[in-house]
Amino acid sequence: MSKRRKVRTEFRKNRSQRTRHTNWTRQFHSETIDDQNLPAGQRIGKDESSRKRTVWVSDPVDGGDGESLLSSTLDVDESSTRAGRVLCVLGPVSEVQDAANGEIYHCATRRLLTTLSTTERHVVAAGDRVRFSPAVQGTSLRDGTIERVEPRRATICRTVRGRRHIIVTNVDQLLIITSAAEPRLKPNLIDRLLVTAEKGQIDPLLCINKIDLVDPASLQPLVGVYSQMGYRVLLLSAKADVGIDRLRRALKNRASVVTGQSGVGKSSLLNAVDPVLELKVREVSAENQKGRHTTTTARLLPLACGGYVVDTPGVRQFQLWDVIAAEVAGFYRDLRPYVSRCRFPNCTHTHEDDCAVKNAVADGRLDERRYASYCHLYAGDFE
């Protein structure tokens, strides 16, 4: 049994009360203050510690900040709460599936969680395993409150306005969906998503949709580069029903998340795999060949073949979270073997002399486009 302990944690600035309601100094110089009738509960001159609070946790944590508190286990009464899984987050309300009977609850989030001072945009994300307390039984879609978020694994996240945006948690594999045309294929976005999968230790699967619009032979150089690094690549067409059986086998009995830019056909592929899903789809814009946002929130969807898949909104930019410059080359499978052979231990592999990575590119042992992708990522996110 875990030992309980107290933790001091900070709360968001906009959740604290004003330090004082009146400028007492100005009032003192302008008029006489009736010190007999001053409000007894008013705080004057307190420091930042006034925004801290002591909470009980069941697991040891490092420090008392909100990040460590979220990764620990808040102490709740498990006899009055139930285990559940967050299916999707709709603003302040989350759809939670009861792990025992499969019923769906519309749950608000405990105020303690929503007011923690963290770097996350939202404290609850699709895929989270939670403890929730149901309200009084009523309709089939019942109400409740999320009391605790269990420790996460295999998280897909990105940086949005300097904060951590968790797209989905607790998944087994990441399906990177791109299209051969309409919209055009973006290898740099693929590489960023592969770095995210490497960092999260999630099995990636690269799916190139709409191959019916191009000559498949033109994709072989790109497919060959990724295949040589050990990545699985599927050539698909939701419209022509090409490769759908292989995709269905890859999804069977696994927890998968589908991601990629708008318009590549994520929802169309899932409809082809499991027609019961009946996900909404829209045509790509004829003016700019960009996708139109149809899926608006990440949602867990059970599959008839077993397992579940998370359909996510399309992304046009994907900025990495919690990755420092020195780590980037280590997340590129093809660059990784050469990193330790450079002359300088702090080599950035961009401009230094006697760089093993640059020499491998010059000798044809590394793909030039992949190296350019690394330089683009390094310069774009860290300089």
Secondary structure, 3 states (H helix, E strand, C coil): CCCCEEEEEEECHHHCCCCCCCCHHHHHHHCCCCCCCCCCCCCCCCCHHHHEEEEEECCCCCCCCHHHHHHCCECCCCCCCEEEEEEEEECCEEEEEECCCCCEEEEEECHHHHCECCCECCCCCCCCEEEEEECCCCCCCEEEEEEEECCCCCCEEEEECCEEEEEECCCCEEEEEEECCCCCCCHHHHHHHHHHHHHHCCEEEEEEECHHHCCHHHHHHHHHHHHHCCCEEEECECCCCECHHHHHHHHCCEEEEEECCCCCCHHHHHHHHCHHHCCCCCCCCCCCCCCCCCCCCCEEEECCCCEEEEECCCCCCCCCCCCCHHHHHHHCCCCHHHHCCCCCCCCCCCCCCCCHHHHHHHCCCCCHHHHHHHHHHHHHHHC
